[in-house]
Amino acid sequence: MQLSFFLEVGDTLKINGASTDVIHLRLFPFSLKDMERAWFHSLPSGSITTGDELNMVFLGKFFPPCKTMSLRNQITSLTQRKDESLYETWECFKDQLTLCTNHGLQRWMIVQTFYNGTTQAMRSMIDAMAGGTLMSKTEDEAYNMIEQMVPKHYQWSNECGQPKRVGGNFNVDALILLAAKMDAMT
């Protein structure tokens, strides 16, 4: 997450005569804190000379393959809970994508994973809003449709603000319970 944000901000800066790599390499240490900063300063001077090397070394250190695979598995095993709104599911899903910036999933796979992870009722609603099936849209159309649909679902959802029903035991006033027992005895 931090690396993608840094690259996004770094790409907005332009300095006469300086390449994007130079800007990224000069500013990167200022985006680090604590353990990451100590690690960066422990690297031999001049050992990283391009933005691609910086990405590779940083991700290799703080996102080793096992961590990336674990985060990617969390992303691809999305399952919407029955009591979860489309908005909540989408926001949680996007948070997971942000936590693993090197997940390697193409946009079509992100759309398909999200769609397949929603409940059957939600897929039916999404398909209806797509005028057929979501998967018949291009990846950009499908992604943008979800992005536009989610805030409306959050705003107009009939689940919003409704207390969740919970099954189980009910508290019964002790006098009512005693009266019921006495009636049963007579």
ZAVEXDO-479582 format. One record per residue (C-alpha): residue number from 1; residue in one letter; chain; x, y, z. Coordinates in nm, 3 decimals, m for minus. Example, Ala and Ser with C-alpha at 12.3 -4.5 7.8 and 13.67 -1.06 7.14 Angstrom:
% residues 2
1:a:A:1.230:m0.450:0.780 $
2:s:A:1.367:m0.106:0.714 $
% end
This chain:
% residues 186
1:m:A:0.000:0.000:0.000 $
2:q:A:0.273:0.244:0.097 $
3:l:A:0.475:0.173:m0.217 $
4:s:A:0.186:0.228:m0.457 $
5:f:A:0.093:0.552:m0.281 $
6:f:A:0.452:0.670:m0.295 $
7:l:A:0.478:0.592:m0.668 $
8:e:A:0.149:0.769:m0.735 $
9:v:A:0.264:1.083:m0.554 $
10:g:A:0.615:1.061:m0.699 $
11:d:A:0.476:1.046:m1.053 $
12:t:A:0.307:1.384:m1.001 $
13:l:A:0.640:1.560:m0.942 $
14:k:A:0.840:1.700:m1.230 $
15:i:A:1.183:1.855:m1.187 $
16:n:A:1.366:1.999:m1.485 $
17:g:A:1.612:1.749:m1.621 $
18:a:A:1.543:1.481:m1.359 $
19:s:A:1.409:1.143:m1.464 $
20:t:A:1.123:0.975:m1.279 $
21:d:A:1.371:0.719:m1.146 $
22:v:A:1.591:0.989:m0.994 $
23:i:A:1.292:1.158:m0.831 $
24:h:A:1.167:0.827:m0.688 $
25:l:A:1.511:0.727:m0.560 $
26:r:A:1.567:1.065:m0.392 $
27:l:A:1.224:1.087:m0.228 $
28:f:A:1.171:0.723:m0.131 $
29:p:A:1.361:0.737:0.202 $
30:f:A:1.126:1.014:0.320 $
31:s:A:0.826:0.785:0.276 $
32:l:A:0.967:0.522:0.513 $
33:k:A:0.944:0.489:0.887 $
34:d:A:1.071:0.263:1.162 $
35:m:A:1.181:m0.081:1.039 $
36:e:A:1.156:0.009:0.670 $
37:r:A:1.369:0.320:0.717 $
38:a:A:1.636:0.128:0.911 $
39:w:A:1.642:m0.141:0.641 $
40:f:A:1.679:0.117:0.362 $
41:h:A:1.965:0.297:0.536 $
42:s:A:2.144:m0.036:0.587 $
43:l:A:2.167:m0.090:0.208 $
44:p:A:2.506:m0.019:0.052 $
45:s:A:2.519:0.328:m0.104 $
46:g:A:2.448:0.317:m0.477 $
47:s:A:2.321:m0.043:m0.468 $
48:i:A:1.985:0.062:m0.612 $
49:t:A:1.999:0.269:m0.927 $
50:t:A:1.651:0.241:m1.086 $
51:g:A:1.289:0.256:m0.976 $
52:d:A:1.238:m0.103:m1.090 $
53:e:A:1.526:m0.222:m0.870 $
54:l:A:1.382:m0.025:m0.580 $
55:n:A:1.040:m0.190:m0.628 $
56:m:A:1.191:m0.537:m0.657 $
57:v:A:1.417:m0.504:m0.351 $
58:f:A:1.149:m0.339:m0.136 $
59:l:A:0.880:m0.591:m0.227 $
60:g:A:1.124:m0.879:m0.185 $
61:k:A:1.204:m0.763:0.168 $
62:f:A:0.860:m0.663:0.294 $
63:f:A:0.638:m0.879:0.072 $
64:p:A:0.814:m1.212:0.036 $
65:p:A:0.640:m1.466:m0.191 $
66:c:A:0.474:m1.650:0.100 $
67:k:A:0.316:m1.328:0.232 $
68:t:A:0.208:m1.222:m0.116 $
69:m:A:0.055:m1.565:m0.179 $
70:s:A:m0.131:m1.555:0.152 $
71:l:A:m0.273:m1.210:0.079 $
72:r:A:m0.361:m1.312:m0.277 $
73:n:A:m0.545:m1.618:m0.145 $
74:q:A:m0.748:m1.392:0.083 $
75:i:A:m0.839:m1.178:m0.218 $
76:t:A:m0.937:m1.467:m0.445 $
77:s:A:m1.140:m1.646:m0.178 $
78:l:A:m1.382:m1.358:m0.126 $
79:t:A:m1.719:m1.468:0.011 $
80:q:A:m1.990:m1.217:0.089 $
81:r:A:m2.165:m1.285:0.419 $
82:k:A:m2.544:m1.299:0.407 $
83:d:A:m2.570:m1.000:0.643 $
84:e:A:m2.313:m0.796:0.450 $
85:s:A:m2.418:m0.526:0.204 $
86:l:A:m2.269:m0.494:m0.143 $
87:y:A:m2.100:m0.175:m0.026 $
88:e:A:m1.933:m0.348:0.270 $
89:t:A:m1.819:m0.639:0.055 $
90:w:A:m1.674:m0.412:m0.216 $
91:e:A:m1.491:m0.187:0.031 $
92:c:A:m1.343:m0.486:0.215 $
93:f:A:m1.237:m0.638:m0.117 $
94:k:A:m1.070:m0.314:m0.230 $
95:d:A:m0.891:m0.289:0.106 $
96:q:A:m0.749:m0.638:0.052 $
97:l:A:m0.630:m0.539:m0.297 $
98:t:A:m0.460:m0.233:m0.151 $
99:l:A:m0.283:m0.437:0.117 $
100:c:A:m0.121:m0.648:m0.153 $
101:t:A:m0.023:m0.412:m0.432 $
102:n:A:0.176:m0.686:m0.603 $
103:h:A:m0.114:m0.933:m0.617 $
104:g:A:m0.067:m0.965:m0.994 $
105:l:A:m0.439:m0.992:m1.068 $
106:q:A:m0.556:m0.835:m1.390 $
107:r:A:m0.867:m0.619:m1.381 $
108:w:A:m1.090:m0.884:m1.542 $
109:m:A:m0.986:m1.130:m1.269 $
110:i:A:m1.061:m0.873:m0.998 $
111:v:A:m1.411:m0.818:m1.139 $
112:q:A:m1.475:m1.190:m1.178 $
113:t:A:m1.347:m1.270:m0.827 $
114:f:A:m1.570:m1.005:m0.674 $
115:y:A:m1.874:m1.110:m0.875 $
116:n:A:m1.826:m1.480:m0.795 $
117:g:A:m1.777:m1.400:m0.426 $
118:t:A:m2.111:m1.224:m0.385 $
119:t:A:m2.430:m1.403:m0.283 $
120:q:A:m2.662:m1.545:m0.549 $
121:a:A:m2.918:m1.274:m0.475 $
122:m:A:m2.654:m1.003:m0.515 $
123:r:A:m2.528:m1.153:m0.844 $
124:s:A:m2.886:m1.148:m0.972 $
125:m:A:m2.919:m0.781:m0.878 $
126:i:A:m2.584:m0.696:m1.040 $
127:d:A:m2.682:m0.883:m1.357 $
128:a:A:m3.016:m0.702:m1.370 $
129:m:A:m2.840:m0.366:m1.342 $
130:a:A:m2.601:m0.478:m1.617 $
131:g:A:m2.898:m0.542:m1.844 $
132:g:A:m2.813:m0.910:m1.879 $
133:t:A:m2.499:m1.040:m1.716 $
134:l:A:m2.209:m0.847:m1.572 $
135:m:A:m1.963:m1.086:m1.730 $
136:s:A:m2.085:m0.986:m2.079 $
137:k:A:m1.939:m0.639:m2.022 $
138:t:A:m1.577:m0.547:m2.090 $
139:e:A:m1.355:m0.551:m1.782 $
140:d:A:m1.353:m0.171:m1.763 $
141:e:A:m1.730:m0.145:m1.811 $
142:a:A:m1.790:m0.409:m1.544 $
143:y:A:m1.548:m0.251:m1.296 $
144:n:A:m1.691:0.097:m1.350 $
145:m:A:m2.046:m0.035:m1.319 $
146:i:A:m1.963:m0.188:m0.981 $
147:e:A:m1.794:0.135:m0.871 $
148:q:A:m2.107:0.332:m0.967 $
149:m:A:m2.352:0.079:m0.823 $
150:v:A:m2.194:0.035:m0.481 $
151:p:A:m2.252:0.387:m0.342 $
152:k:A:m2.614:0.377:m0.461 $
153:h:A:m2.665:0.040:m0.294 $
154:y:A:m2.516:0.178:0.026 $
155:q:A:m2.733:0.489:0.012 $
156:w:A:m3.060:0.317:m0.079 $
157:s:A:m3.016:m0.025:0.077 $
158:n:A:m3.311:m0.132:0.286 $
159:e:A:m3.066:m0.314:0.511 $
160:c:A:m2.900:0.013:0.607 $
161:g:A:m2.974:0.112:0.963 $
162:q:A:m3.191:m0.196:1.024 $
163:p:A:m3.108:m0.391:1.338 $
164:k:A:m2.980:m0.738:1.267 $
165:r:A:m3.211:m1.016:1.377 $
166:v:A:m3.050:m1.262:1.611 $
167:g:A:m3.196:m1.600:1.694 $
168:g:A:m3.168:m1.759:2.034 $
169:n:A:m3.312:m1.721:2.380 $
170:f:A:m3.536:m1.434:2.474 $
171:n:A:m3.532:m1.268:2.814 $
172:v:A:m3.869:m1.316:2.979 $
173:d:A:m3.977:m1.121:3.280 $
174:a:A:m3.949:m1.341:3.591 $
175:l:A:m4.310:m1.274:3.697 $
176:i:A:m4.445:m1.379:3.356 $
177:l:A:m4.236:m1.695:3.370 $
178:l:A:m4.359:m1.775:3.723 $
179:a:A:m4.721:m1.714:3.621 $
180:a:A:m4.679:m1.944:3.320 $
181:k:A:m4.535:m2.219:3.539 $
182:m:A:m4.819:m2.181:3.791 $
183:d:A:m5.077:m2.202:3.509 $
184:a:A:m4.909:m2.520:3.384 $
185:m:A:m4.933:m2.675:3.733 $
186:t:A:m5.308:m2.613:3.766 $
% end
